[in-house]
Amino acid sequence: MAESAVPSPVPPQPAGPQVGIAVQYRLGPNDVLRIMQARTSANQGNTVNVGDVCAATVVRNWGSSANLKVQIDGNDVDLWVTSMSEGEGPYTWSYLPGEVT
């Protein structure tokens, strides 16, 4: 008779945002440059500026920082940003207003 497998315990998630939640991300100068360089006649969207707040999804939690997929207002592909910290200035993310952290 085969032994039943014992499931391994799930390691706790590091402190920080949970993978899959929506957050707000503030564009920095290099983000704006990357977006503008990627736009062609086929990829168009509204103007982006440093400090613009965009919707983003947490795709990886590193504890003190997170990787995000940022949604751009246009038919662009999403912007992938890595190792971003929670904060209030450019290159930072924050929880949605009223979101429990």
C-alpha positions in Angstrom: 0.0 0.0 0.0 1.4 3.4 -1.0 2.1 6.0 1.7 -0.1 9.1 1.5 1.8 12.2 0.7 2.0 14.8 3.4 1.6 18.3 2.0 4.5 20.6 2.8 3.6 23.7 4.8 3.1 26.8 2.8 5.8 29.4 3.7 4.5 32.7 4.9 4.4 35.5 2.5 6.9 38.3 3.3 5.7 41.6 4.6 4.4 43.9 2.0 1.7 43.8 -0.7 0.0 40.5 -1.5 0.6 39.2 -5.0 -2.3 39.9 -7.3 -3.7 43.0 -5.5 -4.2 46.3 -7.3 -2.1 49.3 -6.2 -1.4 52.8 -7.5 2.0 53.5 -9.1 3.5 56.9 -9.7 5.5 57.2 -12.9 9.2 58.4 -12.7 11.2 60.1 -15.4 12.7 56.9 -16.8 9.2 55.3 -16.9 7.9 58.2 -19.0 10.9 57.9 -21.3 10.4 54.2 -21.8 6.7 54.6 -22.6 7.4 57.4 -25.1 10.2 55.5 -26.8 7.9 52.4 -27.1 5.1 54.3 -28.7 4.8 54.1 -32.4 2.0 54.9 -34.8 0.4 51.6 -33.8 1.0 52.2 -30.1 -0.7 55.3 -29.0 -2.1 56.7 -25.8 -2.6 59.7 -23.7 0.3 61.9 -22.6 2.2 60.6 -19.6 4.1 62.8 -17.2 6.3 62.2 -14.2 4.1 61.7 -11.1 1.1 60.4 -13.0 -0.7 57.8 -11.0 -1.5 54.6 -12.9 -3.2 51.3 -11.9 -0.8 48.5 -11.2 -0.9 44.8 -10.1 1.6 43.3 -7.8 3.3 40.4 -9.6 6.1 39.6 -7.1 6.5 40.6 -3.4 10.1 41.0 -2.2 9.2 42.1 1.3 10.4 45.6 1.3 9.7 46.1 -2.4 7.5 44.7 -5.2 7.5 44.1 -8.9 4.5 45.6 -10.7 2.7 45.4 -14.0 1.6 49.0 -14.6 -1.4 49.8 -16.9 -0.9 52.7 -19.3 -3.8 54.8 -20.6 -3.6 53.7 -24.2 -3.2 50.6 -26.4 0.3 50.1 -25.1 1.5 47.0 -23.5 1.8 47.1 -19.7 4.9 48.6 -18.2 6.9 46.2 -15.9 8.7 47.9 -13.0 10.8 46.0 -10.5 11.8 46.4 -6.9 9.5 49.4 -6.3 9.0 50.6 -2.7 5.8 51.9 -1.1 5.8 55.7 -0.9 4.4 59.0 -2.2 6.9 60.2 -4.9 7.9 59.0 -8.4 8.8 55.3 -8.7 6.7 54.4 -5.7 3.4 52.5 -5.2 0.7 52.9 -2.6 -2.4 50.9 -1.6 -5.7 52.0 -3.1 -7.6 54.6 -0.9 -9.5 52.7 1.8 -7.6 49.5 1.1 -6.7 47.5 4.3 -3.0 46.9 4.5 
